[in-house]
């Protein structure tokens, strides 16, 4: 069951990143997509407080990343190499999301809100997946360490 959940989370991450690429590609190629995104941007900016919302999301993901990283550093001798790789991916995705969200805007990129949401989804799934892996890491038994 754990392996199925891991694979589903990985597929969701890949789909979110592929969706961000596809949206960006069609925004640059098709005028209808640009018009739709301009309409959605104006609607969302009118209906929701987008500035505090994006700052809050970046802060939450950054705090969760730091907490999971601290738990990992505390239990690093009990974890496998896969958890090391998951932590690196978590840091990269969180940095990608925070850098994109804080460094871009709707003036520079029409597809800013949509791509930001998809990057947030990928980063959040990776943080949750890594947190589960770190918190469920079991210590090696004495026999496995080679001690008697």
N, C-alpha and C positions, 0 to 999 in steps of 0.2 A: 504494500500500500504506500509506503514511504517513497519507493522508487517511482511509482505512477504519479504521485503528487509532484515530485521533483521534475519529471518529464513534462507534465502539464504546465508547470510554472515556467519552465524553460521555453516551451512553445509559445506561451503568452508573451514572454519577454521578446522573443524573436519577432512575433507578429506585431508587437507595438513598435519596435524599431523599424521593421519593414514598412509598416503603415506610415510612419513619419517620413521615410524616404519617398514613398509613393505620393503622399500629399505634397511634399516639396517638389517632386518631379512634375506633377500635373499643374501645380501652381505656376511654375515657370513656363509651361508649354501651352496651357489652355486659358483663354481669357474668361470663359464662363466660370472656371474654378476661382479665379481672382475676384470676380464679381460676387460670387457666393461668399467667399471668405471675408471680403470687405463688409458685406451685409451682416454676417455673423459677428465680426469684430465690433461693429457699431452697436449691434443689439446687446452683446455681452457687456460692453463698456457702459451702456446705458442702464442695464438691469442689475449688474453685480459690481461690487467694489473690487475691481481686478487688481489694483495695486496692493492693498493689504492681503488679498487672497493669495497672490503669487508669492509675496514675501513670507507669509505664514507657511505655505506649503514647502518652500525651500528650507525654512527653519526646522520644520518638523522632520523632514527627510534627513537633514544634516545632523540633528540631535539623535535620531534613531541610528544613523550610521555610526556616530561616535560611540553610542552605548553598545552596539553590537561589536564594534572593534575593541572596546575595553573588555567586554566579556571574552572575546576571542583571545586577547593578550593574556587574560587571567587563566584560560584553559588551553593555551596553545600546545602544551605537551600532550594533551589528551586527544587532540584533533588530528585528522588525516591531511594529506596534501590537497585533497579536493576542497577542504574547508579553507585552506590557504588561498587557493585559486578563486573560490567564491568571494572571499574578502577583498581580493584585488579587484574583481569584477564589480563588487558593490561600491568600492571607492571610486572606480572609474565612472560608473553609471551615475553616481551621486554628483560627482564633479561635472560630468557632462550636462546633467539636468540643471544644476545650480548655475554653471557658467552660461548656458544657453538662456535660461530664464532671466538672469540678472543682466546679461550682456546684450540681449537683443530687445526689440520692441516691435510693435505693429507698424511703426514708421519705416523700419528697416526691412522687415519681413512680413508679408501679408499673412503667411501661414503660421505666425508666431504662437497663437493660443492653441491651435490644434497640435502642433509639434510639441509644445511645452507639456500638454496633457499626456501625450504618448510617452515622452521621456519620463514624466513623473510616474506613469504606470510601470514602465520598465524598471525604474530605480526602486520603487516601492516593492515590487515583486521580488527583486533581488535582495533587498534588505530583509524582507520577511523570510525568504528562503535561507539566507545566511544565518539569520537569528535562530531559526529552527535547527539548522545543522550544528551551530555552536552550542546551543542549550541542550541538545540531545546527545552531544559527544560523550562517550563513555571512556573512563580511564582504562588504561591497559592493565591487565592482571599481572601479578608478579611473575608468573610463568611465561608470559608473552615477552616480558622485558629481558628474560634470560637470567633472572636472579632466583636463588633457592632459599 
